[in-house]
């Protein structure tokens, strides 16, 4: 009997699926990593496109449960590892995988997480103010929930993280309002926080909910998402075989900027220290990636009509060279 308490993976479409598949160009006998497994959309597409092997990675117990169901459809070809994609090198080498032919990264919160009020990610439905992607906080940033953050951090720390991770210009007003409210009673519900933010942040002309940026900031902080991205990109660089492909779908400027800077640096197309000074011999590391497609690929009009959440998606992809991976910073 089906578990009706668990959201159906069929309802959650992977963003830019066709474009990611084209970027990775799966081949028979290849080994691929769906590093943000979620509902398994990219994994399924890879497995159906070629006689290949796919390793999924996800920190969310629900995703791991979906992976167990999918594994029966593709016996011997799919394995889903529990953990963070930032640890992909360690996770894969621990099971004997040293070289791979492609990595897909779909950043940010998944639809499954966002659509479940009990997970505490959404400002559109009331639920506990949690936001931990593991579900129970075992591996989250200092095991802190979003409620822990808003109820314990000092006002300046709150304002700084909301500005840094949410790019919220009214971060000081939001932080001040949080402090004033929590002095009366702890803030524990998503609806409570969302209403508070809406009371001090003006509604934008584009119709985006005023709570969007504050909720984004808390989610990124709680799950150390930008740190995960930096570690994940370095892990992909270390694992990819020459000719292997890296495809990254991001949803906001902070993620996209980090991916852009990584690929510019690793492809040798980043800025020199000074345009007035020549490159010094022996100082430039060999490029570890080639930018087959420069800039970003955006979702098509049909996809954005069918899935409004895809509107902000941006895909960047590159191909691994045979140069040694850079040492971890």
C-alpha positions in Angstrom: 0.0 0.0 0.0 1.4 3.4 -0.9 2.5 5.8 1.8 0.0 8.6 1.4 1.9 10.8 4.0 4.8 11.1 1.6 4.6 13.6 -1.3 4.6 11.8 -4.7 7.8 12.4 -6.6 5.8 12.5 -9.8 4.5 15.9 -8.7 8.0 17.4 -8.6 9.6 18.2 -12.0 13.3 18.7 -12.2 14.0 22.2 -13.5 15.7 22.5 -17.0 15.8 18.7 -17.3 16.3 18.7 -21.1 19.1 21.2 -20.9 20.9 19.4 -18.1 20.7 16.2 -20.0 22.1 17.8 -23.1 25.0 19.3 -21.1 26.0 16.0 -19.4 25.6 14.0 -22.7 25.3 10.6 -20.9 27.0 7.7 -22.6 26.8 3.9 -22.2 29.1 2.7 -19.4 29.4 6.1 -17.9 29.3 7.0 -14.2 27.2 10.0 -13.2 26.4 11.8 -9.9 23.1 13.4 -9.2 24.5 15.3 -6.3 21.1 16.8 -5.2 18.9 13.8 -5.8 15.6 15.2 -4.5 12.8 13.3 -6.3 15.3 11.7 -8.7 14.3 13.5 -11.9 17.9 14.0 -13.2 18.8 10.4 -12.2 15.9 8.9 -14.0 16.6 10.9 -17.1 20.3 9.8 -17.1 19.4 6.2 -16.5 16.8 6.2 -19.3 19.1 8.0 -21.8 22.1 5.6 -21.5 23.2 2.3 -20.1 25.0 4.1 -17.3 25.5 4.0 -13.5 24.1 6.9 -11.3 25.1 7.7 -7.8 22.6 10.0 -6.0 23.5 12.1 -3.0 21.0 13.8 -0.7 20.8 14.8 3.0 17.0 14.6 3.1 15.6 11.3 4.4 12.6 11.6 2.1 14.9 11.8 -0.9 16.7 8.7 0.3 13.3 6.9 0.6 12.4 7.8 -3.0 15.8 6.6 -4.1 15.1 3.2 -2.5 12.0 2.9 -4.6 13.8 4.0 -7.8 16.6 1.5 -7.2 14.2 -1.3 -7.8 13.4 0.1 -11.2 17.1 0.2 -12.2 18.7 -2.8 -10.4 22.5 -2.5 -10.1 22.5 1.0 -11.7 21.4 3.4 -9.0 22.6 4.0 -5.5 21.6 7.0 -3.3 24.0 8.0 -0.6 22.9 9.8 2.5 24.9 13.0 3.0 25.7 16.5 1.7 26.8 17.1 -1.8 29.7 19.2 -0.4 31.1 15.9 0.8 30.7 14.1 -2.5 34.4 13.3 -2.9 34.6 11.6 0.5 31.2 9.9 0.1 32.1 8.4 -3.3 35.6 7.4 -2.6 34.4 5.6 0.5 32.4 3.3 -1.8 35.2 2.9 -4.3 34.3 5.5 -6.8 37.3 7.5 -7.9 36.4 8.8 -11.3 33.1 10.0 -12.8 31.8 11.2 -16.1 29.3 13.8 -15.0 27.8 15.8 -12.1 24.4 17.5 -11.9 23.8 20.0 -9.2 20.3 21.5 -8.6 20.8 24.1 -5.9 18.6 25.4 -3.2 15.4 24.0 -1.6 13.5 21.3 -3.4 9.8 21.4 -4.2 9.2 18.5 -1.8 10.7 20.5 1.0 9.0 23.7 0.1 5.6 22.2 -0.4 5.5 20.5 3.0 4.5 23.0 5.7 5.9 20.7 8.4 9.5 21.3 7.1 9.2 25.0 7.9 10.6 26.4 4.6 7.6 28.2 3.2 6.2 31.6 4.1 2.9 30.7 2.3 1.7 28.1 4.8 2.1 27.9 8.5 4.4 25.4 10.1 7.3 25.0 12.6 10.1 27.5 11.9 12.7 24.8 11.1 14.2 24.8 7.6 16.8 22.0 8.3 17.2 20.0 5.1 18.1 16.8 7.1 14.8 17.0 8.7 16.1 16.4 12.2 19.1 18.7 12.3 21.8 16.0 12.7 24.1 17.6 10.1 22.7 21.1 9.9 24.7 24.3 10.7 25.5 23.8 14.4 22.2 21.8 14.5 20.3 25.1 14.6 16.8 25.5 13.3 15.6 28.8 11.8 13.7 29.3 15.1 17.0 28.9 17.0 18.6 31.5 14.7 15.9 34.2 15.0 15.5 33.7 18.8 19.2 33.7 19.8 21.3 35.8 17.5 22.1 39.4 18.3 20.3 42.1 16.4 23.4 43.0 14.3 24.2 39.4 13.5 20.6 38.9 12.3 20.7 42.0 10.2 24.0 41.1 8.6 22.9 37.5 7.7 19.6 38.7 6.3 21.4 41.3 4.2 24.2 38.9 3.1 22.2 35.8 2.3 18.9 37.4 1.4 20.1 40.7 -0.2 17.4 42.3 1.8 17.9 46.1 1.9 15.5 46.4 4.9 17.5 43.9 6.9 18.0 46.2 9.8 14.3 46.9 10.1 13.5 43.2 9.9 16.1 42.4 12.6 14.8 45.1 14.9 11.3 43.8 14.5 12.4 40.3 15.3 14.1 41.4 18.5 11.1 43.4 19.6 8.7 40.4 19.0 10.9 37.7 20.5 11.4 39.8 23.7 7.7 39.1 24.3 7.7 35.4 23.3 9.9 33.1 21.1 9.1 33.1 17.4 8.4 29.5 16.5 6.0 29.5 13.5 6.6 30.4 9.8 3.4 32.4 9.5 4.4 34.5 12.6 7.7 35.4 11.1 6.3 36.0 7.6 3.6 38.4 8.9 6.3 40.2 10.9 8.5 40.7 7.9 5.5 41.8 5.8 4.7 44.5 8.4 8.1 46.2 8.0 9.1 45.5 4.3 7.3 47.1 1.5 5.7 45.0 -1.2 7.8 45.2 -4.4 6.4 46.2 -7.8 7.2 42.7 -9.2 4.8 41.1 -6.7 7.4 39.0 -4.9 6.3 38.4 -1.3 8.2 40.7 1.1 9.1 37.6 3.3 10.9 35.9 0.4 14.4 37.3 1.0 14.4 36.9 4.8 13.3 33.3 4.5 15.9 32.7 1.8 18.6 34.1 4.1 17.6 32.0 7.0 17.5 28.8 4.9 20.9 29.4 3.4 22.4 30.1 6.8 20.8 27.2 8.6 22.0 24.7 5.9 25.4 26.4 5.1 24.3 26.3 1.5 27.1 28.5 0.1 29.7 26.6 2.0 28.3 23.4 0.6 28.4 24.8 -2.9 32.1 25.8 -2.6 33.0 22.3 -1.3 30.8 20.6 -3.9 32.4 22.3 -6.8 35.8 21.4 -5.6 34.7 17.8 -5.1 33.3 17.6 -8.6 36.6 19.0 -10.0 38.6 16.3 -8.1 36.3 13.4 -9.2 35.6 14.3 -12.9 37.6 12.4 -15.5 39.0 14.3 -18.5 36.0 15.1 -20.7 33.6 14.8 -17.8 30.8 17.4 -17.5 29.6 19.6 -14.7 26.1 21.1 -14.9 24.9 23.4 -12.2 21.4 24.9 -11.9 21.1 27.9 -9.6 18.1 30.0 -8.5 19.5 33.2 -7.1 22.4 35.6 -7.7 24.5 34.4 -4.7 24.6 30.8 -6.0 25.1 31.8 -9.6 27.9 34.3 -8.8 29.8 31.6 -6.9 29.4 29.1 -9.8 30.4 31.8 -12.3 33.5 32.8 -10.4 34.6 29.1 -9.9 34.3 28.3 -13.5 36.0 31.5 -14.6 38.9 30.8 -12.3 39.2 27.1 -13.2 38.9 27.8 -17.0 41.6 30.4 -16.9 39.2 33.2 -18.1 39.2 35.1 -14.8 40.6 38.6 -14.5 44.4 39.1 -14.1 45.7 40.9 -11.0 46.4 44.0 -13.2 45.7 44.7 -16.8 49.0 46.7 -16.9 51.1 43.8 -15.8 51.9 40.7 -17.9 51.2 37.2 -16.6 54.2 35.9 -14.7 55.6 32.6 -16.1 55.0 29.6 -13.9 52.3 31.4 -11.8 49.2 30.5 -13.8 47.7 27.1 -13.0 46.6 25.0 -15.9 42.8 25.3 -16.6 40.8 22.4 -15.1 37.6 23.2 -17.0 36.7 24.3 -20.5 33.7 26.5 -20.9 31.9 24.8 -23.7 28.9 27.1 -23.2 29.8 30.6 -21.9 27.3 32.5 -19.8 24.0 31.0 -18.6 21.3 28.9 -20.2 17.8 30.0 -19.1 14.6 27.8 -19.1 12.3 28.0 -22.1 9.0 29.8 -22.1 7.0 26.6 -22.1 8.7 25.4 -18.9 8.3 28.7 -17.1 4.6 28.8 -17.9 4.2 25.2 -16.6 6.5 25.7 -13.6 6.7 29.3 -12.3 9.5 28.3 -9.9 11.7 27.7 -12.9 11.7 31.4 -13.9 14.8 32.3 -11.9 16.8 29.1 -12.9 20.1 29.5 -14.6 22.3 26.7 -15.9 26.1 26.9 -16.2 28.1 23.9 -17.4 31.7 23.1 -18.3 33.9 20.1 -19.4 36.8 18.8 -17.3 40.3 19.0 -18.8 43.2 16.6 -18.0 44.9 19.1 -15.7 45.3 18.1 -12.0 42.5 19.4 -9.7 43.5 22.5 -7.6 44.4 22.0 -4.0 41.6 22.7 -1.6 41.8 26.2 -0.1 
